[in-house]
């Protein structure tokens, strides 16, 4: 994935999060949780994309 695609994905995610925060009425605590989940997911995606989370591929859950 090129750097341009990464930047475009970040812009799209940011705009979607802004739209949800601005135009969908919900409690402040739910907005905070949503924002935290999206930010954590994006950070984990970026770390995985740049190869900094390779150790997670060795972890097995279950059998």
C-alpha positions as CSV (number, residue, x, y, z in Angstrom):
1,X,0.0,0.0,0.0
2,X,1.5,3.3,-1.0
3,X,1.8,6.3,1.2
4,X,-0.9,8.1,-0.8
5,X,-3.4,5.3,0.0
6,X,-2.5,5.5,3.7
7,X,-3.1,9.2,3.7
8,X,-6.4,8.9,1.8
9,X,-7.6,6.2,4.3
10,X,-6.7,8.4,7.2
11,X,-8.5,11.4,5.7
12,X,-11.6,9.3,4.9
13,X,-11.7,7.8,8.5
14,X,-11.2,11.3,9.9
15,X,-14.0,12.8,7.9
16,X,-16.4,9.9,8.7
17,X,-15.6,10.2,12.4
18,X,-16.2,14.0,12.2
19,X,-19.5,13.4,10.4
20,X,-20.7,10.9,13.0
21,X,-19.6,13.2,15.8
22,X,-21.3,16.3,14.3
23,X,-24.5,15.0,12.8
24,X,-25.6,11.9,14.8
25,X,-27.0,12.8,18.2
26,X,-25.7,10.5,20.9
27,X,-24.5,10.8,24.5
28,X,-21.1,12.3,25.2
29,X,-19.9,9.1,26.8
30,X,-20.8,7.0,23.7
31,X,-19.0,9.6,21.5
32,X,-15.9,9.3,23.6
33,X,-15.9,5.5,23.5
34,X,-16.5,5.6,19.7
35,X,-13.6,8.0,19.2
36,X,-11.3,5.9,21.4
37,X,-12.2,2.7,19.5
38,X,-11.6,4.3,16.1
39,X,-8.3,5.9,17.2
40,X,-7.0,2.6,18.7
41,X,-8.1,0.7,15.6
42,X,-6.4,3.2,13.2
43,X,-3.2,3.2,15.3
44,X,-3.1,-0.7,15.4
45,X,-3.8,-0.7,11.6
46,X,-0.9,1.7,11.0
47,X,1.5,-0.3,13.2
48,X,0.6,-3.5,11.5
49,X,0.9,-1.8,8.1
50,X,4.4,-0.6,8.8
51,X,5.4,-4.0,10.2
52,X,5.7,-3.1,13.9
53,X,3.1,-5.6,15.0
54,X,4.5,-8.8,13.4
55,X,4.8,-10.5,16.7
56,X,0.9,-10.6,16.9
57,X,0.8,-13.0,14.0
58,X,2.4,-15.7,16.1
59,X,-0.3,-15.5,18.8
60,X,-2.8,-18.3,18.6
61,X,-6.2,-18.2,20.3
62,X,-7.9,-21.5,20.9
63,X,-6.7,-24.7,19.3
